[in-house]
Amino acid sequence: MARGGKGLGQLPDEDTRVRDAWRFYRETLGSPRFVCAPMVGQSELAYRLLLRKSGCDLCYTPMLHAEEFAGSSEEEMARQGFTTCAEDRPLVVQFCAKSPEAFLEAALQVQDRCDAVDLNLGCPQSKAMRGGWGGALMEEENWHTVYAIVRHAVSSPSLRVPVTCKIRVFADDRKTVRFAKLLQEAGCSLVTVHGRQRDRALHHAPANWQAIRAVREALRLPTVANGGVDAPGDAERCLQETGCVAVMVATALLQTPDLFLLPDAGVMQRQDGNQQNLQAESLRRGVRYCLQYLRIYEEYPSWSLRAARDHLRALLAPGCMHQGQLRHGDLLEALDAAGAAPRPASALHAEQKDYWQGVCQELRDVLKLLCVRAGLCGADDTTLDEFHWGTARTDSVPRALVVSCQPQLVIEGASKAQQALLRRAPVNKRFAERRRQQAAALQSCLQSASKWSRPQSA
Ligand SMILES: Cc1cc2nc3c(=O)[nH]c(=O)nc-3n(C[C@H](O)[C@H](O)[C@H](O)COP(=O)(O)O)c2cc1C
């Protein structure tokens, strides 16, 4: 394959590049071992800040589309999922791209607010396959494009941050190694290997740590393992089996943000075999995570409120599962009724704090109901552990319900799409109907809550 190519600048020799890559890993990133994966809609600023307090050494942003992102205003960047702050470091911003120019332009736009930019080389979605980015770039006929994207960026005198890449394994380890070596040759500084193949049928297959190990042994660069870390203790096992410098986790961090700090899962279960205690403890832990997250979210809201609701549901899920059945499903539904008030035009700005505090209070209202019902706290308690409930009520209809029962707000002259954006709601009747059902679920919870004279047992 011809790798020279027009417009590709000179690179230092391989020894120098490898030395620089390790210096980047050690000095710039601070030798991270535990990494939060890029997650569309889920690794947003507030959640990253929670994870950083809970044992993650390095975080990735959700994947952003370089072609769309390049040239965006601050507000457009936020809408696409990129916001950050001084405490949000070390940070890698991930892009998908199909052209070297777009990737470089997007990278230049964020380079002062991150430590590296990452190229997504594994997104399996059909739009990626059709659009020629993400997983589509794994096709061998597209490897020259991958090489050009990385090489164009790293040889640009304007780009001051390194380029990293996130790949998936192929069925044949030798092919995975060839692909990874191409990235090394192109000037990439760190490679993350997701140990599952792109094929949809294999998405829930166990991650192949041996394949990751093969890449790590073949590369001279820092290599990060990803996939198959589901419970406390797995991360250490993954590091040992793959020999990688760090381990990246996605799904498990959505339910257990302090996964990396917890003792091995087997040890935890042996400590307390009582099923009911475990269940109550799990719910309590989930609520504490939610309250910690809301405390951060209030200050650093994301463009999409959906991310916050999804986080709360995921954090509560382990404590709400009992013998394979979901409990308190009505309250999990009710989380969707919170934050339905029309959103101010520039809701990310500091002057809109009241709006975000209101949204978070509504979410806390629902959490408190859940705790009272599960017997984790009394209706009159003002705190759960160190967390204040604010002005949460369990004896009257919270604002969430009032707002969601109101007729849909109509803004004159605005198109349907604009109306939806302003209301933060999709335009369709089924959505409105679902909102009403959620509100009804919440109302019935509230009616029973008002009758509780003392907390019910879990
Ligand atoms: C909600 C969600 C969103 C994701 N978004 C991205 C993404 O934006 N970019 C990416 O490279 N991978 C993305 N992934 C894949 C993860 O980064 C990771 O590679 C994969 O989930 C395997 O790790 P795990 O076994 O710890 O979940 C996403 C995964 C999840 C669960």
PDBQT file of the ligand as one rigid body, heavy atoms in Angstrom, charges set to zero:
ROOT
HETATM    1  C1  LIG A 501     -23.802   3.977  25.888  1.00  0.00    +0.000 C 
HETATM    2  C2  LIG A 501     -22.557   3.665  25.102  1.00  0.00    +0.000 A 
HETATM    3  C3  LIG A 501     -22.052   4.596  24.202  1.00  0.00    +0.000 A 
HETATM    4  C4  LIG A 501     -20.882   4.330  23.490  1.00  0.00    +0.000 A 
HETATM    5  N1  LIG A 501     -20.362   5.295  22.678  1.00  0.00    +0.000 NA
HETATM    6  C5  LIG A 501     -19.128   5.108  22.130  1.00  0.00    +0.000 A 
HETATM    7  C6  LIG A 501     -18.455   6.166  21.484  1.00  0.00    +0.000 A 
HETATM    8  O1  LIG A 501     -18.941   7.303  21.431  1.00  0.00    +0.000 OA
HETATM    9  N2  LIG A 501     -17.228   5.913  20.942  1.00  0.00    +0.000 N 
HETATM   10  C7  LIG A 501     -16.625   4.679  21.033  1.00  0.00    +0.000 A 
HETATM   11  O2  LIG A 501     -15.506   4.494  20.542  1.00  0.00    +0.000 OA
HETATM   12  N3  LIG A 501     -17.242   3.668  21.647  1.00  0.00    +0.000 NA
HETATM   13  C8  LIG A 501     -18.452   3.858  22.229  1.00  0.00    +0.000 A 
HETATM   14  N4  LIG A 501     -19.037   2.851  22.947  1.00  0.00    +0.000 N 
HETATM   15  C9  LIG A 501     -18.301   1.587  23.103  1.00  0.00    +0.000 C 
HETATM   16  C10 LIG A 501     -17.456   1.654  24.388  1.00  0.00    +0.000 C 
HETATM   17  O3  LIG A 501     -16.558   2.740  24.364  1.00  0.00    +0.000 OA
HETATM   18  C11 LIG A 501     -16.688   0.351  24.613  1.00  0.00    +0.000 C 
HETATM   19  O4  LIG A 501     -15.766   0.194  23.589  1.00  0.00    +0.000 OA
HETATM   20  C12 LIG A 501     -17.599  -0.871  24.658  1.00  0.00    +0.000 C 
HETATM   21  O5  LIG A 501     -18.818  -0.612  25.325  1.00  0.00    +0.000 OA
HETATM   22  C13 LIG A 501     -16.891  -2.034  25.357  1.00  0.00    +0.000 C 
HETATM   23  O6  LIG A 501     -16.575  -1.700  26.685  1.00  0.00    +0.000 OA
HETATM   24  P1  LIG A 501     -17.401  -2.308  27.927  1.00  0.00    +0.000 P 
HETATM   25  O7  LIG A 501     -17.336  -3.810  27.787  1.00  0.00    +0.000 OA
HETATM   26  O8  LIG A 501     -16.705  -1.805  29.148  1.00  0.00    +0.000 OA
HETATM   27  O9  LIG A 501     -18.812  -1.808  27.799  1.00  0.00    +0.000 OA
HETATM   28  C14 LIG A 501     -20.212   3.079  23.643  1.00  0.00    +0.000 A 
HETATM   29  C15 LIG A 501     -20.736   2.145  24.535  1.00  0.00    +0.000 A 
HETATM   30  C16 LIG A 501     -21.878   2.429  25.278  1.00  0.00    +0.000 A 
HETATM   31  C17 LIG A 501     -22.385   1.403  26.251  1.00  0.00    +0.000 C 
ENDROOT
TORSDOF 0
